[in-house]
Amino acid sequence: MGQYSNSAFNNFIHDMQMHFSLGLPEVEHWEGVRPLLSRLISDNEFRNVSRSWERKKGREYILHHDPEYDFFVGALVREPKHVAMAHDHGPTWTIYGVLDGDEVTQIFERLDDGSQPGYAKLRLKVRSEAPMGTVDVVPPHIPHAENGNSPRSVAITVRTTKPGSYDQIMFDLETGKTGISRGLDLVPLKI
């Protein structure tokens, strides 16, 4: 049966553990997570379960932190028209799937060489609609932002490791100032 009450989530964790056991090259490995997450976020029962999750700015739910492979699975429940600050995830990969609602993804490119501490010049590279069912792969150190585009949205994240264990850069697009963050508040959620 597995450790979770939702069968789609149990299957996802099993498939993730099998995928991680293959020891694939980094890019191939993380691209291989995309179809696994896509299958999870297409499950209607799992989506219905997520509709009871409380939304709160600055929070990420802990759904699973794998004891063997260290990957982290979280959930973000966005408030209406949520606007995220541009940020990166430091050295970690993040696979981001929209389970419910609609979002907009923005990817930025850094125009400066990073030599001036506390400053970065970014330019919007890609802006794309991210409706329910969209899965994006965000490599390490890529500035981006996911913004809500509906009254409520839920996204499932798969990360290299648990947030809070690495530095992330936050980017102020207007002033160019940067700061360091350890991520959102992590709150366990029983699935």
C-alpha positions as semicolon CSV with decimal commas, in nm:
position;residue;x (nm);y (nm);z (nm)
1;M;0,000;0,000;0,000
2;G;0,272;0,254;0,089
3;Q;0,305;0,515;0,359
4;Y;0,053;0,767;0,220
5;S;-0,325;0,741;0,208
6;N;-0,340;0,876;-0,150
7;S;-0,256;0,602;-0,401
8;A;-0,136;0,841;-0,674
9;F;0,110;0,999;-0,431
10;N;0,230;0,655;-0,314
11;N;0,289;0,556;-0,676
12;F;0,472;0,882;-0,742
13;I;0,711;0,832;-0,449
14;H;0,776;0,472;-0,556
15;D;0,844;0,581;-0,915
16;M;1,071;0,862;-0,793
17;Q;1,276;0,620;-0,582
18;M;1,309;0,384;-0,879
19;H;1,413;0,676;-1,102
20;F;1,672;0,799;-0,853
21;S;1,818;0,447;-0,826
22;L;1,916;0,459;-1,197
23;G;2,200;0,706;-1,135
24;L;2,145;0,894;-1,462
25;P;2,352;1,198;-1,567
26;E;2,227;1,517;-1,400
27;V;2,029;1,681;-1,683
28;E;1,881;1,351;-1,804
29;H;1,794;1,262;-1,445
30;W;1,602;1,583;-1,376
31;E;1,430;1,585;-1,715
32;G;1,318;1,233;-1,625
33;V;1,133;1,364;-1,320
34;R;0,905;1,572;-1,548
35;P;0,682;1,284;-1,670
36;L;0,658;1,139;-1,319
37;L;0,534;1,469;-1,177
38;S;0,308;1,519;-1,478
39;R;0,136;1,189;-1,403
40;L;0,086;1,287;-1,037
41;I;-0,063;1,629;-1,110
42;S;-0,306;1,479;-1,362
43;D;-0,468;1,267;-1,090
44;N;-0,814;1,406;-1,009
45;E;-0,834;1,245;-0,665
46;F;-0,502;1,403;-0,564
47;R;-0,621;1,740;-0,700
48;N;-0,944;1,710;-0,498
49;V;-0,744;1,637;-0,181
50;S;-0,537;1,952;-0,241
51;R;-0,846;2,172;-0,241
52;S;-0,864;2,141;0,139
53;W;-0,507;2,266;0,187
54;E;-0,491;2,608;0,350
55;R;-0,329;2,883;0,146
56;K;-0,081;3,110;0,318
57;K;0,189;3,335;0,181
58;G;0,543;3,233;0,275
59;R;0,461;2,866;0,337
60;E;0,559;2,544;0,165
61;Y;0,406;2,217;0,278
62;I;0,637;1,921;0,329
63;L;0,478;1,624;0,151
64;H;0,785;1,397;0,144
65;H;1,158;1,418;0,217
66;D;1,319;1,099;0,098
67;P;1,543;0,932;0,357
68;E;1,751;0,745;0,097
69;Y;1,780;0,983;-0,200
70;D;1,725;1,315;-0,016
71;F;1,478;1,452;-0,274
72;F;1,207;1,679;-0,137
73;V;0,844;1,701;-0,247
74;G;0,651;2,007;-0,138
75;A;0,328;2,190;-0,210
76;L;0,269;2,563;-0,257
77;V;-0,086;2,691;-0,217
78;R;-0,109;3,038;-0,366
79;E;-0,334;3,320;-0,255
80;P;-0,538;3,506;-0,518
81;K;-0,317;3,673;-0,778
82;H;0,002;3,580;-0,587
83;V;0,312;3,767;-0,707
84;A;0,648;3,610;-0,621
85;M;0,976;3,797;-0,600
86;A;1,231;3,687;-0,859
87;H;1,459;3,428;-0,699
88;D;1,677;3,128;-0,766
89;H;1,704;2,799;-0,582
90;G;2,080;2,812;-0,539
91;P;2,252;2,484;-0,627
92;T;1,933;2,276;-0,644
93;W;1,712;2,158;-0,927
94;T;1,338;2,220;-0,897
95;I;1,063;2,053;-1,098
96;Y;0,744;2,256;-1,062
97;G;0,399;2,121;-1,152
98;V;0,073;2,315;-1,142
99;L;-0,178;2,081;-0,979
100;D;-0,473;2,322;-0,966
101;G;-0,548;2,671;-1,093
102;D;-0,343;2,882;-1,333
103;E;-0,005;3,049;-1,294
104;V;0,243;3,250;-1,500
105;T;0,610;3,155;-1,510
106;Q;0,883;3,411;-1,569
107;I;1,244;3,316;-1,640
108;F;1,511;3,586;-1,620
109;E;1,864;3,607;-1,750
110;R;2,137;3,776;-1,559
111;L;2,306;4,055;-1,755
112;D;2,586;4,141;-1,509
113;D;2,882;3,919;-1,422
114;G;2,793;3,886;-1,052
115;S;3,108;4,067;-0,938
116;Q;2,925;4,341;-0,745
117;P;2,800;4,197;-0,412
118;G;2,435;4,266;-0,339
119;Y;2,352;4,365;-0,698
120;A;2,222;4,193;-1,012
121;K;2,084;4,320;-1,339
122;L;1,814;4,091;-1,477
123;R;1,614;4,089;-1,798
124;L;1,295;3,892;-1,859
125;K;1,383;3,611;-2,096
126;V;1,059;3,410;-2,107
127;R;0,707;3,470;-1,979
128;S;0,470;3,178;-2,022
129;E;0,123;3,083;-1,913
130;A;0,126;2,784;-1,678
131;P;-0,225;2,640;-1,660
132;M;-0,317;2,334;-1,457
133;G;-0,105;2,040;-1,575
134;T;0,204;2,243;-1,666
135;V;0,540;2,106;-1,549
136;D;0,855;2,321;-1,563
137;V;1,216;2,222;-1,496
138;V;1,422;2,492;-1,324
139;P;1,799;2,421;-1,320
140;P;2,025;2,555;-1,042
141;H;2,098;2,930;-1,020
142;I;1,830;3,034;-1,274
143;P;1,637;3,348;-1,164
144;H;1,263;3,297;-1,203
145;A;0,923;3,370;-1,050
146;E;0,592;3,185;-1,047
147;N;0,289;3,410;-1,014
148;G;-0,074;3,325;-0,958
149;N;-0,317;3,382;-1,244
150;S;-0,635;3,255;-1,080
151;P;-0,817;3,298;-0,748
152;R;-0,620;3,003;-0,606
153;S;-0,346;2,776;-0,736
154;V;-0,158;2,475;-0,605
155;A;0,183;2,364;-0,725
156;I;0,384;2,055;-0,639
157;T;0,760;2,097;-0,619
158;V;1,031;1,834;-0,642
159;R;1,371;1,956;-0,528
160;T;1,721;1,813;-0,504
161;T;1,702;1,842;-0,126
162;K;1,495;2,002;0,149
163;P;1,470;2,383;0,130
164;G;1,636;2,572;0,412
165;S;1,963;2,382;0,374
166;Y;2,103;2,612;0,104
167;D;2,114;2,982;0,015
168;Q;1,881;3,126;-0,246
169;I;1,923;3,467;-0,406
170;M;1,626;3,705;-0,403
171;F;1,627;3,970;-0,676
172;D;1,460;4,312;-0,658
173;L;1,383;4,383;-1,024
174;E;1,335;4,756;-0,969
175;T;1,648;4,840;-0,770
176;G;1,881;4,555;-0,868
177;K;1,944;4,474;-0,502
178;T;1,989;4,111;-0,407
179;G;1,957;3,930;-0,077
180;I;1,997;3,580;0,059
181;S;1,706;3,366;0,174
182;R;1,677;3,016;0,310
183;G;1,332;2,971;0,155
184;L;0,977;2,956;0,282
185;D;0,848;2,830;0,616
186;L;0,815;2,452;0,592
187;V;0,504;2,292;0,739
188;P;0,443;1,915;0,740
189;L;0,120;1,802;0,571
190;K;-0,024;1,453;0,598
191;I;-0,120;1,305;0,260
